[in-house]
């Protein structure tokens, strides 16, 4: 049984050795092809260096603002129809958010209301969205 397997392997090696030149690709051919493909592609886009940052929370008329934790700001397109991103506020710094956005016009929704913003190239827009809660009489 072992002799049959061994002789089959030898026959297969001999057949591959007799294959006509140019019919098979070697590893170096694959490297050349991938190098050509890499040079033909466009360079990667630079990282986005713009967006919004700020504070999101609530307060009463006689108290300081307290920040929220979790999703705290919602960003919509310029027509205020399609939500395109959300900003999160974390427990280690409640109410504070930072969200990278491409330059453009957006409408930002938060606890304090709705505000249109214009994000410039390499610019950051500060937003404070604070809801004022009523106090019981």
Beta strands, then each sheet from edge to edge (+ up, - down):
strand 1: 51-60
strand 2: 66-67
strand 3: 70-76
strand 4: 83-89
strand 5: 96-100
strand 6: 104-110
strand 7: 113-119
strand 8: 124-133
sheet 1: 2+ 1- 5+
sheet 2: 2+ 1- 8-
sheet 3: 4+ 3- 6+ 7-
end
